[in-house]
Amino acid sequence: QMHLVETGGVSVQTGGSLKLSCSVTGRTTCTARQGWYRQAPRKEREFVAALPGFWCSGATVYADSVRDRFTISRAHAENILYQQMTILKPANTAIYYCNSGGTSGYWGRGTQVTVSS
């Protein structure tokens, strides 16, 4: 069983930056990638970025729409997953969810990010 809690979502203006955090508790495996998804109003939930499981090696993956603007990282000792977001746009307004294990895995409750023009 895993428990994920997101924090850091706020309202920002276009061009601003924001860093989301996700506290992860529970046992992880190398096959259970951890990362972020988001769901914008009236849209399907979509993948944003992911890392291999804690203490595991592998590639970092980003959605094309956020590559070069978003950076996923983590603090291993504290079991915290981060997402640094820069040059934010109104289209990035969404609820951002922390995830472990893909769409059939574990989810946090989400944190709201609102980008105003």
matplotlib code that plots the C-alpha trace (Angstrom):
import matplotlib.pyplot as plt

x = [0.0, 1.3, 0.2, 0.9, 0.2, 0.7, 1.4, 2.4, -0.5, -1.4, -2.5, 0.3, 0.5, 1.6, 5.3, 5.6, 7.2, 6.0, 7.3, 5.1, 6.0, 4.7, 5.3, 5.5, 5.1, 5.1, 7.2, 8.2, 9.7, 11.9, 9.0, 6.7, 7.6, 6.7, 5.6, 3.0, -0.2, -2.7, -6.3, -7.4, -11.1, -13.2, -10.3, -8.9, -6.2, -2.8, 0.7, 3.3, 6.5, 7.9, 11.0, 12.0, 11.0, 12.9, 16.5, 16.1, 17.9, 16.3, 15.2, 13.2, 10.3, 8.4, 5.3, 6.3, 4.2, 6.2, 9.7, 12.3, 9.9, 9.1, 11.7, 10.9, 13.2, 13.2, 14.8, 15.5, 16.2, 12.9, 10.9, 9.6, 8.9, 9.1, 8.1, 9.5, 7.4, 8.6, 7.2, 3.7, 0.8, -2.9, -3.1, -1.1, -4.1, -5.1, -5.2, -1.8, -1.7, 1.2, 1.3, 3.2, 2.9, 1.1, -2.6, -3.4, -1.2, -1.5, -2.7, -2.6, -5.6, -4.2, -3.2, -4.7, -2.5, -4.1, -2.3, -3.9, -3.2]
y = [0.0, 3.5, 6.9, 10.0, 13.6, 16.6, 20.1, 23.4, 24.2, 27.9, 30.6, 32.2, 34.5, 33.6, 33.2, 32.4, 29.3, 26.9, 23.8, 20.9, 18.4, 14.9, 13.0, 9.3, 6.6, 2.9, 0.3, 1.0, -1.2, -0.4, -1.3, 1.2, 4.5, 7.6, 10.9, 13.4, 13.5, 16.4, 17.0, 20.2, 21.4, 19.3, 17.2, 13.7, 13.1, 13.1, 12.1, 14.9, 13.3, 10.3, 8.8, 5.2, 4.0, 5.3, 4.1, 2.6, 3.5, 4.3, 7.1, 10.2, 10.7, 13.9, 14.7, 16.7, 19.7, 20.2, 19.2, 21.9, 23.8, 21.2, 19.2, 16.2, 15.3, 13.8, 13.7, 10.1, 10.3, 12.1, 10.1, 13.3, 13.7, 17.2, 18.9, 22.3, 24.1, 27.2, 29.6, 28.6, 29.2, 29.3, 26.0, 24.5, 25.1, 21.8, 19.5, 17.9, 14.4, 12.5, 8.8, 5.6, 2.7, 4.2, 4.5, 1.3, 2.3, 4.7, 8.3, 11.3, 13.6, 16.3, 19.9, 22.7, 24.9, 27.9, 30.1, 33.4, 35.6]
z = [0.0, -0.9, 0.2, -1.9, -0.9, -3.2, -2.1, -3.8, -6.1, -6.2, -8.6, -10.6, -13.6, -17.1, -17.3, -13.6, -12.0, -9.4, -7.7, -6.7, -4.0, -3.4, -0.2, -0.8, 1.8, 1.3, -0.4, -4.0, -6.7, -9.7, -12.1, -10.5, -12.1, -10.2, -11.6, -12.4, -14.3, -14.7, -15.6, -17.1, -16.9, -19.3, -20.4, -19.8, -17.3, -19.1, -18.4, -17.6, -16.4, -14.6, -13.0, -12.2, -8.8, -5.7, -5.6, -9.1, -12.3, -15.7, -17.9, -17.1, -19.4, -20.2, -22.3, -25.3, -24.2, -21.1, -22.1, -21.5, -19.1, -16.4, -14.4, -12.3, -9.5, -6.0, -2.6, -2.0, 1.7, 2.4, -0.2, -1.8, -5.5, -7.1, -10.2, -11.1, -13.6, -15.5, -18.1, -17.1, -19.5, -19.0, -20.8, -17.8, -15.5, -14.1, -11.1, -10.8, -9.5, -8.1, -9.2, -8.5, -10.8, -13.8, -14.5, -12.6, -9.6, -6.7, -6.8, -4.7, -4.3, -6.5, -6.1, -8.1, -10.3, -11.9, -14.4, -15.2, -18.2]

ax = plt.figure().add_subplot(projection="3d")
ax.plot(x, y, z, "-o")
ax.set_aspect("equal")
plt.show()
